[in-house]
């Protein structure tokens, strides 16, 4: 191991020792250090690579909303039936404005919640961004915290195990339970998420746009708790209207 790698390794060890005090910051620093050691791009390097391009694409629309760039809060709304992803942004994490709507280029599965590993379903519910992947096989990606607490609670109630995971919003046009947005949209989403901070982002994944219509599918083929979940999603969506 050369001197430079040794120095980085010792620095990572020190960060781990301090991690109990500054857990989130230390975790991100450790991940970035490991990526450097492996010759991969860090989140910061991807932001430097695409940041000005994304800003040029979005700045005018952001300023039209009376919001400074980057926003302080963001909500992503994925509508499975409509095959669109909306970006809502905020200056104060209370009042949100619709910034842009992107087409979802590829999904998989049917309408209805994700229940198990391998069912190829896109989840439905209220999620957060768990992490950003600057070295995704699909250009860039945002990882969701599926399964969330609600998913686990319903699985325990049903007696289900092996819920699956690795659900992403990413580039390219290939999907197995993820939202494939294409590379340009993935750059916008990745840079905005990095600058806004994943902790300041919520994700709502819905079977249909409950703001304009009800779900008219067959509940008999879904778990008995699905109507309750859809009511929760509908209540969340009603907060985001132009």
Secondary structure, 3 states (H helix, E strand, C coil): CCHHHHHHHHHHHHHHHHCCCCHHHHHHHHHHHHHHHCCCCCHHHHHHHHHHHHHHHHHHHHHHCCCCCCCCEEEEEEECCCCEEEEEEECCCCCEEEEEEEECCECCCCCCCCCCCCCCCCCCEEEEEEEEEEEECCEEEEEECCCCHHHHHHHHHHCCCCCCCCCEEECCCCCCCCEECCHHHHHHHHHHHHHHCHHHEEEEEECCCCCCCCCCCCHHHCCCCHHHHHHHHHHHHCCCCC
